[in-house]
Amino acid sequence: MANPISRLLATVGEINLAIGAPMRISTVGM
């Protein structure tokens, strides 16, 4: 069984990348 904490961190990291990349681009666009 995978470590729940590491799985949670991986999920948060994926979400952060998915949200952070467009946000960074839009911020640069502004």
C-alpha positions as CSV (number, residue, x, y, z in Angstrom):
1,M,0.0,0.0,0.0
2,A,1.3,3.4,-1.0
3,N,2.1,6.0,1.6
4,P,-1.1,8.2,1.9
5,I,1.0,11.3,2.6
6,S,3.2,10.9,-0.4
7,R,0.2,10.2,-2.6
8,L,-1.5,13.3,-1.2
9,L,1.6,15.4,-1.9
10,A,1.8,14.0,-5.4
11,T,-1.9,14.9,-6.0
12,V,-1.4,18.4,-4.6
13,G,1.7,18.8,-6.8
14,E,-0.2,17.8,-9.9
15,I,-3.1,20.2,-9.1
16,N,-0.6,23.0,-8.3
17,L,1.1,22.4,-11.7
18,A,-2.3,22.3,-13.5
19,I,-3.4,25.6,-11.9
20,G,-0.1,27.3,-11.4
21,A,1.1,27.2,-15.0
22,P,-1.9,29.0,-16.6
23,M,-1.9,31.4,-13.6
24,R,1.7,32.3,-14.2
25,I,1.1,32.8,-17.9
26,S,-1.9,35.0,-17.3
27,T,0.0,37.0,-14.7
28,V,2.9,37.6,-17.2
29,G,0.2,38.5,-19.8
30,M,-1.1,41.2,-17.5
